[in-house]
Amino acid sequence: MTQLELFEIIQNGESSGVEFKRDERGNRRFNEDFAKEVVAFSNLKGGKIIIGVDDDGSISGLIDENCEEWVMNVCRTLVNPGVIPYYEEIQLDTGQRVAVVYIDMGYSKPYYMERGGEKRTYYIRVGSTSREATREELSRLFQASGFYHYDVAPVANTSIEELDMDELKRYFSKYHGIKLDDLTDSEVRNILINADIMQTTEYGDVLSVGGLLLFGKQPQKLLPNSGVTFAYFRGDTLSDELLDRKVIEGALPKLIDETVKAIQRNLKVASKIKGLKRIEKGLPREVFREAVTNAVAHRNYSIGADIRVYMFTNRIEVRSPGSLPNTVTIEKIKIGSYSYPRNPLIAQHLRDLRYIDKLGRGVHMIFRKIAEVGLPEPELKEEGEEFILTLFTA
């Protein structure tokens, strides 16, 4: 944004898409006031928060150099689900600096502000003010929540250069019959936008969350805590000796493959002799592969936490960030009767890549295979904002 464009916005005043904020960082109340505006814009159609401008349009400027870090911290700690805004600073001829924070339309509605982990407050934007949503308005936000998905949300400060073009070319050639090498740069960009791998925003064409996670060279560099933490313990508790630990990063197919390898490397397989043959008996590879794939495909990526895979002597726990979405229940998961995709873009691409067979059938297959080999039935449970699948190995 140029200085002239900024002055024009200021001259037009606050609106349903523009909010002015005097920089009062250091005041705890200001943190909550800013988070309130982020929530309200996220629950509507997005907007701009201009820090360093008073309500009457006079420019007061930023108080120090650390505004961007503060903005990102508030958007991750006070706003839930966390958002990733685009941040821009404008240097004025007067020597003052003003920050423009772009809030995109939320893809995980409804958003709320959290105070001390106890009270949730939902805000909406009405004209030039933000206020708490009424019961009816909140009901509509929840009803609308299924229309937007976080995996197609834009990731600020990203570009096509962050994508692994070799992998993209292979994918589009094999599964869609499109040879990207035969197209112009503009045509390639249009295909990526139409496929939701990229998104067009006010601040340019950027990658979507799903596009970055599926085809990014280093996804976790721009989306921290979106990988897998693997740990293997000698015993059945987290306090027992740690035998193996690995933080797995990379695009989603790599996360799945490397996590499966880590489990297989540490899995003790029982066997018995039948005639002249040794028959292995234990947890089938397809079972823990499906468990990891489900976690990667269906976790809540708006929560900044790794998937955690813990191996013990008697079980494997796959801990996925995010509680069950909408009307999905544990009972429905067991029989494979649900069809709500939390991350439809990610699910579709993993289906193309043959990681997923049929939506909703993965856990049902796990239960069936476990019964066939005579192991105890897996355990499914929610603990706060985490879904846990436990596979017993003995």
C-alpha positions as CSV (number, residue, x, y, z in Angstrom):
1,M,0.0,0.0,0.0
2,T,1.3,3.4,-0.9
3,Q,1.2,6.5,1.4
4,L,-1.4,8.1,-1.0
5,E,-3.6,5.0,-0.8
6,L,-3.3,5.0,3.0
7,F,-4.4,8.7,3.2
8,E,-7.4,7.9,1.0
9,I,-8.5,5.1,3.3
10,I,-8.0,7.3,6.4
11,Q,-10.0,10.2,4.7
12,N,-12.9,7.8,4.1
13,G,-13.0,6.9,7.7
14,E,-13.9,3.7,9.6
15,S,-16.3,1.3,7.9
16,S,-17.4,-2.3,7.9
17,G,-14.0,-3.2,6.5
18,V,-11.7,-0.6,8.1
19,E,-10.9,-0.1,11.8
20,F,-8.4,2.5,13.2
21,K,-6.4,1.8,16.3
22,R,-4.1,4.1,18.3
23,D,-1.0,2.1,19.2
24,E,-1.3,1.4,22.9
25,R,0.6,-1.8,23.2
26,G,1.6,-2.5,26.8
27,N,-1.9,-1.9,27.9
28,R,-3.5,-5.4,28.5
29,R,-6.9,-4.0,27.5
30,F,-5.5,-3.0,24.1
31,N,-4.5,-6.6,23.4
32,E,-8.1,-7.6,23.9
33,D,-9.5,-4.7,21.9
34,F,-7.3,-5.6,19.0
35,A,-8.3,-9.3,19.2
36,K,-11.9,-8.3,19.3
37,E,-11.6,-6.6,15.9
38,V,-9.7,-9.5,14.4
39,V,-12.5,-11.9,15.5
40,A,-15.2,-9.6,14.2
41,F,-13.6,-9.2,10.8
42,S,-12.9,-13.0,10.6
43,N,-16.5,-13.7,11.3
44,L,-17.6,-11.4,8.5
45,K,-15.8,-10.8,5.2
46,G,-12.4,-9.7,6.4
47,G,-11.0,-6.1,6.7
48,K,-8.1,-3.9,7.6
49,I,-7.0,-2.8,11.0
50,I,-4.8,0.3,10.8
51,I,-2.5,0.7,13.8
52,G,-1.1,4.2,14.5
53,V,-4.2,6.1,13.5
54,D,-6.7,7.5,16.0
55,D,-10.5,7.2,15.8
56,D,-10.8,10.7,14.4
57,G,-8.3,9.9,11.6
58,S,-5.3,11.7,13.0
59,I,-2.0,9.9,12.6
60,S,-0.2,9.0,15.9
61,G,2.2,6.4,14.5
62,L,3.7,3.2,15.9
63,I,5.4,3.4,19.3
64,D,8.3,1.0,18.6
65,E,9.7,-1.6,16.1
66,N,8.0,-4.7,17.5
67,C,4.5,-4.3,16.2
68,E,4.5,-7.2,13.8
69,E,5.6,-9.7,16.4
70,W,2.9,-8.4,18.8
71,V,0.2,-8.7,16.1
72,M,1.1,-12.3,15.3
73,N,1.2,-13.2,18.9
74,V,-2.2,-11.8,19.7
75,C,-3.7,-13.5,16.6
76,R,-2.5,-16.9,17.8
77,T,-3.1,-16.6,21.5
78,L,-6.3,-14.5,22.0
79,V,-8.1,-15.4,18.8
80,N,-9.5,-18.9,18.4
81,P,-9.1,-20.6,15.9
82,G,-5.8,-18.7,15.3
83,V,-5.5,-16.6,12.2
84,I,-2.5,-15.7,10.0
85,P,-2.9,-12.0,9.0
86,Y,-0.9,-10.2,6.4
87,Y,1.1,-7.4,8.0
88,E,2.5,-4.2,6.2
89,E,4.1,-1.1,7.5
90,I,4.0,2.2,5.7
91,Q,6.8,4.8,6.3
92,L,5.3,8.3,6.1
93,D,7.1,11.4,4.9
94,T,6.8,12.8,8.5
95,G,9.0,9.9,9.7
96,Q,6.0,8.2,11.4
97,R,5.2,4.6,10.7
98,V,1.7,3.1,10.4
99,A,0.8,-0.7,10.3
100,V,-1.9,-2.2,8.1
101,V,-3.1,-5.6,9.3
102,Y,-5.1,-7.4,6.6
103,I,-7.7,-9.9,8.1
104,D,-9.0,-12.4,5.6
105,M,-12.6,-13.7,5.7
106,G,-12.5,-16.6,8.2
107,Y,-12.4,-20.1,6.9
108,S,-13.0,-21.8,10.3
109,K,-16.0,-19.8,11.6
110,P,-17.1,-18.9,14.1
111,Y,-14.1,-17.2,15.7
112,Y,-14.0,-16.1,19.3
113,M,-11.8,-14.2,21.7
114,E,-10.6,-16.3,24.7
115,R,-10.0,-14.7,28.1
116,G,-7.9,-16.7,30.4
117,G,-9.1,-20.0,28.9
118,E,-12.5,-19.6,30.6
119,K,-14.8,-17.2,28.7
120,R,-15.4,-17.3,25.0
121,T,-16.7,-14.1,23.4
122,Y,-17.9,-14.1,19.7
123,Y,-17.9,-10.7,17.9
124,I,-19.3,-9.6,14.6
125,R,-18.8,-6.4,12.6
126,V,-21.8,-4.2,12.2
127,G,-21.1,-1.0,10.2
128,S,-18.1,0.7,11.6
129,T,-18.2,-1.1,15.0
130,S,-17.6,-4.5,16.4
131,R,-20.0,-6.0,19.0
132,E,-20.8,-9.3,20.7
133,A,-22.9,-11.6,18.6
134,T,-26.5,-12.2,19.7
135,R,-27.7,-15.8,20.2
136,E,-29.4,-15.7,16.8
137,E,-26.3,-14.3,15.1
138,L,-24.1,-16.8,16.7
139,S,-26.4,-19.6,15.6
140,R,-26.1,-18.4,12.0
141,L,-22.3,-18.3,12.3
142,F,-22.3,-22.0,13.5
143,Q,-24.6,-22.9,10.7
144,A,-22.4,-21.2,8.2
145,S,-19.2,-22.8,9.6
146,G,-19.4,-25.8,7.2
147,F,-19.1,-23.5,4.1
148,Y,-15.5,-22.4,4.8
149,H,-12.5,-24.7,5.3
150,Y,-9.2,-23.7,6.8
151,D,-7.2,-25.7,4.3
152,V,-8.1,-23.2,1.5
153,A,-7.4,-20.1,3.6
154,P,-4.6,-17.9,2.2
155,V,-1.2,-17.8,3.9
156,A,0.3,-14.3,3.9
157,N,3.8,-13.6,2.6
158,T,3.9,-16.7,0.4
159,S,4.4,-17.1,-3.3
160,I,4.6,-19.8,-6.0
161,E,8.4,-19.9,-5.4
162,E,7.6,-21.8,-2.1
163,L,6.1,-24.7,-4.1
164,D,7.9,-27.9,-5.3
165,M,7.3,-27.5,-9.0
166,D,8.6,-30.9,-9.9
167,E,6.1,-32.5,-7.6
168,L,3.3,-30.3,-8.9
169,K,4.2,-31.2,-12.5
170,R,4.1,-34.9,-11.7
171,Y,0.8,-34.6,-9.9
172,F,-1.0,-32.6,-12.6
173,S,0.4,-34.8,-15.4
174,K,-0.5,-38.1,-13.7
175,Y,-3.9,-37.3,-12.2
176,H,-5.3,-34.6,-14.4
177,G,-3.5,-35.1,-17.7
178,I,-2.1,-31.5,-17.6
179,K,1.5,-30.9,-18.6
180,L,2.5,-27.7,-16.8
181,D,5.7,-27.4,-18.9
182,D,3.5,-26.7,-21.9
183,L,1.8,-23.7,-20.3
184,T,2.7,-20.1,-19.8
185,D,3.4,-18.8,-16.3
186,S,0.1,-17.1,-16.3
187,E,-1.7,-20.3,-17.3
188,V,0.0,-22.2,-14.5
189,R,-0.9,-19.6,-12.0
190,N,-4.6,-19.7,-13.1
191,I,-4.7,-23.5,-12.8
192,L,-3.2,-23.3,-9.2
193,I,-5.8,-20.7,-8.2
194,N,-8.7,-22.8,-9.7
195,A,-7.4,-25.8,-7.8
196,D,-7.3,-23.8,-4.5
197,I,-3.5,-24.4,-4.2
198,M,-3.2,-20.6,-4.5
199,Q,-5.6,-17.8,-3.5
200,T,-6.1,-14.3,-4.8
201,T,-6.1,-11.7,-2.1
202,E,-5.9,-7.9,-1.7
203,Y,-2.2,-8.3,-1.2
204,G,-1.5,-10.5,-4.2
205,D,-1.7,-14.2,-5.1
206,V,-0.5,-16.4,-2.3
207,L,-0.5,-20.0,-1.4
208,S,-3.4,-21.6,0.5
209,V,-2.8,-23.6,3.7
210,G,-3.6,-26.8,1.9
211,G,-1.5,-25.9,-1.1
212,L,1.5,-25.2,1.0
213,L,1.1,-28.3,3.1
214,L,0.7,-30.6,0.1
215,F,3.3,-29.1,-2.3
216,G,5.5,-26.8,-0.3
217,K,9.2,-27.2,-0.2
218,Q,9.3,-26.4,3.5
219,P,5.8,-26.0,4.8
220,Q,6.7,-25.9,8.5
221,K,8.9,-22.8,7.9
222,L,5.7,-20.8,7.1
223,L,3.2,-22.9,9.1
224,P,5.1,-23.9,12.3
225,N,3.9,-26.9,14.3
226,S,2.2,-28.5,11.3
227,G,4.4,-31.6,11.3
228,V,4.5,-34.9,13.3
229,T,6.4,-35.5,16.6
230,F,7.2,-39.2,17.0
231,A,8.4,-40.7,20.3
232,Y,9.0,-44.3,21.4
233,F,9.2,-45.2,25.1
234,R,10.5,-48.3,26.9
235,G,7.3,-49.0,29.0
236,D,3.7,-47.8,29.0
237,T,4.0,-44.2,30.4
238,L,5.5,-40.9,29.2
239,S,7.9,-41.0,32.1
240,D,9.6,-44.2,30.9
241,E,12.9,-44.2,29.1
242,L,12.8,-42.5,25.7
243,L,14.2,-44.9,23.1
244,D,13.6,-42.9,19.9
245,R,12.3,-39.4,19.0
246,K,11.9,-37.7,15.7
247,V,10.4,-34.4,14.6
248,I,9.1,-35.1,11.1
249,E,8.6,-32.2,8.7
250,G,7.9,-31.7,5.0
251,A,4.9,-31.9,2.7
252,L,2.0,-34.1,3.9
253,P,2.9,-37.2,1.9
254,K,6.3,-37.2,3.4
255,L,4.8,-36.8,6.9
256,I,2.8,-39.9,6.4
257,D,5.6,-42.0,4.9
258,E,8.3,-41.0,7.4
259,T,6.0,-41.5,10.4
260,V,5.0,-45.0,9.1
261,K,8.7,-45.9,8.7
262,A,9.4,-44.7,12.3
263,I,6.6,-46.9,13.7
264,Q,7.7,-49.9,11.6
265,R,11.3,-49.4,12.7
266,N,10.4,-49.7,16.4
267,L,7.5,-52.1,16.2
268,K,8.2,-55.5,17.7
269,V,6.5,-58.2,15.6
270,A,5.5,-61.5,17.3
271,S,5.8,-64.7,15.2
272,K,5.1,-68.4,15.5
273,I,6.3,-71.5,13.5
274,K,3.6,-73.4,11.6
275,G,5.0,-76.4,9.8
276,L,8.3,-75.1,8.1
277,K,7.1,-71.5,7.9
278,R,7.4,-68.6,10.3
279,I,4.2,-66.6,10.5
280,E,4.3,-63.1,11.7
281,K,1.5,-61.9,14.0
282,G,0.8,-58.4,15.2
283,L,-0.4,-55.0,14.2
284,P,-0.8,-54.8,10.4
285,R,1.1,-52.1,8.6
286,E,-2.0,-50.9,6.8
287,V,-3.7,-50.2,10.2
288,F,-1.1,-47.8,11.6
289,R,-0.6,-46.3,8.1
290,E,-4.3,-45.5,8.0
291,A,-4.2,-44.1,11.5
292,V,-1.4,-41.7,10.6
293,T,-3.1,-40.8,7.3
294,N,-6.4,-40.0,9.0
295,A,-4.6,-37.7,11.5
296,V,-2.7,-35.8,8.7
297,A,-5.8,-35.5,6.5
298,H,-8.4,-34.5,9.1
299,R,-6.6,-32.6,11.9
300,N,-7.4,-29.0,12.6
301,Y,-4.5,-27.0,11.0
302,S,-5.7,-23.7,12.6
303,I,-4.3,-25.1,15.9
304,G,-0.6,-24.5,16.2
305,A,0.5,-28.0,17.4
306,D,2.1,-31.0,15.8
307,I,0.4,-34.4,15.5
308,R,1.9,-36.5,18.2
309,V,2.5,-40.2,17.7
310,Y,3.6,-42.0,20.9
311,M,4.7,-45.7,20.9
312,F,4.7,-47.7,24.1
313,T,5.4,-51.4,24.7
314,N,1.7,-52.2,24.6
315,R,0.1,-49.5,22.4
316,I,0.5,-46.7,19.8
317,E,-1.3,-43.4,20.4
318,V,-2.0,-41.0,17.5
319,R,-2.9,-37.6,18.9
320,S,-4.4,-35.2,16.4
321,P,-5.0,-31.5,17.1
322,G,-8.7,-30.6,17.0
323,S,-11.9,-32.0,18.4
324,L,-14.4,-33.7,16.1
325,P,-16.1,-31.3,13.7
326,N,-19.8,-30.4,13.5
327,T,-22.1,-33.5,13.8
328,V,-19.3,-36.1,13.6
329,T,-19.4,-38.5,16.6
330,I,-17.1,-41.4,17.7
331,E,-20.0,-43.8,17.0
332,K,-20.3,-42.6,13.4
333,I,-16.5,-42.8,12.9
334,K,-16.5,-46.5,14.0
335,I,-19.1,-47.5,11.4
336,G,-17.8,-45.2,8.6
337,S,-21.1,-43.3,8.2
338,Y,-19.9,-39.7,8.3
339,S,-18.9,-37.7,5.3
340,Y,-17.9,-34.3,6.7
341,P,-14.4,-33.4,5.4
342,R,-12.7,-30.9,7.7
343,N,-10.0,-30.3,5.0
344,P,-11.6,-31.1,1.6
345,L,-8.7,-29.8,-0.4
346,I,-6.2,-31.9,1.5
347,A,-8.5,-34.9,1.5
348,Q,-9.0,-34.8,-2.3
349,H,-5.3,-34.6,-3.1
350,L,-4.4,-37.4,-0.6
351,R,-7.2,-39.4,-2.3
352,D,-5.7,-38.8,-5.7
353,L,-2.3,-39.9,-4.3
354,R,-3.9,-43.1,-3.1
355,Y,-3.3,-42.3,0.6
356,I,-7.1,-42.2,1.2
357,D,-9.5,-44.7,-0.3
358,K,-13.0,-43.6,0.6
359,L,-13.9,-40.7,2.9
360,G,-15.0,-41.9,6.3
361,R,-14.1,-45.6,5.8
362,G,-10.5,-45.5,7.2
363,V,-11.3,-46.0,10.9
364,H,-13.9,-48.7,10.0
365,M,-11.2,-50.6,8.2
366,I,-8.9,-50.3,11.2
367,F,-11.5,-51.9,13.5
368,R,-12.1,-54.7,11.0
369,K,-8.4,-55.5,10.5
370,I,-7.7,-55.4,14.3
371,A,-10.5,-57.9,14.9
372,E,-9.1,-60.2,12.2
373,V,-5.7,-60.4,13.9
374,G,-7.3,-60.8,17.4
375,L,-5.9,-57.7,19.0
376,P,-7.9,-55.6,21.5
377,E,-10.3,-53.1,20.0
378,P,-8.8,-49.6,19.3
379,E,-9.8,-46.8,21.6
380,L,-11.2,-43.4,20.3
381,K,-11.6,-40.4,22.6
382,E,-11.5,-36.6,22.7
383,E,-9.5,-34.7,25.3
384,G,-10.1,-31.0,25.0
385,E,-8.9,-29.9,21.6
386,E,-7.3,-33.2,20.8
387,F,-8.6,-36.4,19.2
388,I,-6.7,-39.6,20.2
389,L,-6.7,-43.0,18.5
390,T,-5.1,-45.8,20.5
391,L,-3.9,-49.0,18.8
392,F,-3.1,-51.8,21.1
393,T,-0.2,-54.0,20.1
394,A,-0.6,-56.7,22.7
